[in-house]
Amino acid sequence: MPRSCLFYPQVLQIIVFLAACAHKPKATYPEALLWDQQVDTSLIAVIPYTRELFSGENKGNNTAATLTKDDMKRIEFLLTNCVQNNKDIDLKNGKYKRQYVAVTNDKGEKIVWVNCFCHVDGFDWKKSIVMVSDGGSCYFNVEINLTRGEYNGFWVNGYA
């Protein structure tokens, strides 16, 4: 058999292998998560997305998205994973209130901006976004991509 005929199957195997490695699977959440994850909705406010709400940021053609009960469980799971390396933040103590703003981006991915805070005085946090300049670990936020099961932009406020 000519040498070139032996070469082609090997090249084909390498191409198939590389193509398989390049594929990124969608996020998989532990199966028990959807059944066992408890979410305290009294600590959560879902704030509807409007372009005016984030007028200073380039958010492309985002559209408002709704959150299901399973979405809430996934957010809680990813948020817990995100903050586990920050010893000053303990989500289990129940002191953090959360605001969620959900959008669908240009790629069809569901993105949730999560704003967390310990306390706010004289402010209806269930209807309006809480923004403060300092406060340390009492105030932090993160962006969660529910479609990909990823988070980024984790930001803890500084101290005055």
C-alpha positions in Angstrom: 0.0 0.0 0.0 1.4 3.4 -0.9 2.6 5.5 2.0 0.2 8.4 1.3 -2.8 6.0 1.8 -1.7 5.3 5.3 -1.2 8.9 6.1 -4.8 10.0 5.4 -6.6 7.9 8.0 -4.2 9.2 10.7 -4.8 12.8 9.7 -8.6 12.1 9.8 -8.3 10.7 13.3 -6.4 13.7 14.5 -8.9 16.1 13.0 -11.8 14.2 14.6 -10.0 14.2 18.0 -9.3 17.9 17.8 -12.8 18.7 16.8 -14.1 16.7 19.8 -11.8 18.5 22.2 -12.8 21.9 20.9 -16.5 21.3 21.7 -17.5 23.0 25.0 -20.4 21.2 26.7 -23.2 23.2 28.2 -23.2 23.6 32.0 -24.3 20.7 34.0 -25.6 21.2 37.5 -25.6 18.4 40.0 -28.8 16.4 39.6 -29.7 16.7 43.3 -29.5 20.5 42.9 -32.8 20.8 41.2 -34.5 18.7 43.9 -32.7 19.6 47.1 -31.5 23.2 46.7 -33.5 25.5 49.0 -34.0 29.1 48.0 -35.2 31.7 50.5 -37.3 34.0 48.2 -37.9 36.4 51.0 -34.3 37.6 50.5 -34.7 38.0 46.7 -36.1 40.7 44.6 -36.3 40.3 40.8 -36.0 43.7 39.3 -37.3 44.0 35.7 -34.6 44.9 33.1 -35.0 48.2 31.3 -32.5 49.9 29.0 -32.7 52.9 31.3 -31.6 50.9 34.3 -28.2 50.2 32.7 -28.0 53.3 30.5 -24.4 53.9 31.2 -23.2 50.5 30.2 -23.0 49.0 26.7 -25.4 46.1 27.0 -26.0 45.5 23.3 -29.5 44.3 22.4 -30.3 42.6 25.6 -34.0 41.9 26.3 -35.7 41.3 29.6 -35.8 37.6 30.7 -37.9 35.8 33.3 -36.6 33.5 35.9 -38.0 30.1 36.7 -37.7 28.2 40.1 -35.0 26.1 38.5 -33.1 29.3 37.4 -33.3 30.5 41.1 -31.7 27.2 42.2 -29.0 27.5 39.6 -28.3 31.1 40.6 -28.0 30.1 44.3 -25.7 27.2 43.4 -23.4 29.4 41.2 -23.5 32.3 43.7 -22.4 29.9 46.5 -19.5 28.6 44.4 -18.5 32.2 43.5 -18.2 33.5 47.1 -16.8 30.3 48.7 -13.2 31.7 48.5 -14.1 34.9 50.2 -14.0 34.3 53.9 -15.8 37.6 54.7 -18.9 36.5 52.8 -21.2 33.9 54.4 -24.4 33.4 52.4 -25.7 30.8 54.8 -26.2 33.2 57.7 -29.2 34.7 55.9 -28.1 38.3 56.2 -27.6 39.0 52.5 -30.5 40.3 50.4 -30.3 39.8 46.7 -31.5 41.7 43.6 -31.6 39.8 40.3 -31.8 41.5 36.9 -32.2 38.9 34.1 -31.6 39.4 30.4 -31.3 37.4 27.3 -28.2 38.6 25.4 -27.5 38.7 21.6 -26.4 35.1 21.7 -29.6 33.9 23.3 -27.9 33.3 26.7 -29.7 34.0 29.9 -27.6 36.4 32.0 -28.4 37.5 35.6 -26.8 40.4 37.4 -26.9 39.6 41.1 -26.6 42.5 43.6 -26.1 41.4 47.2 -26.1 43.5 50.3 -26.5 43.2 54.1 -28.8 46.1 54.9 -30.2 49.3 53.5 -32.0 51.9 55.5 -35.0 53.8 54.2 -35.0 52.3 50.8 -37.4 49.9 49.0 -34.9 47.3 47.9 -37.6 45.1 46.3 -38.3 47.8 43.7 -35.1 49.8 43.1 -31.5 48.8 42.6 -29.3 49.4 45.7 -26.1 51.1 44.8 -23.5 52.1 47.4 -19.9 53.3 47.1 -18.3 51.4 49.9 -19.4 49.0 52.7 -16.9 46.3 52.1 -18.1 42.7 52.0 -21.6 43.8 53.0 -22.1 44.8 49.4 -21.0 42.7 46.4 -22.3 41.8 42.9 -21.6 39.3 40.2 -22.8 38.5 36.7 -24.1 34.9 36.2 -24.5 33.2 32.8 -27.2 30.6 33.4 -26.9 29.2 30.0 -23.2 28.4 30.4 -23.2 27.9 34.1 -20.5 30.5 34.6 -20.0 33.6 36.6 -17.7 36.6 36.1 -17.3 40.2 37.2 -17.4 39.3 40.9 -17.0 42.7 42.7 -16.8 43.3 46.5 -17.1 46.9 47.6 -14.2 48.6 49.2 -14.1 50.2 52.7 -14.4 54.0 53.2 
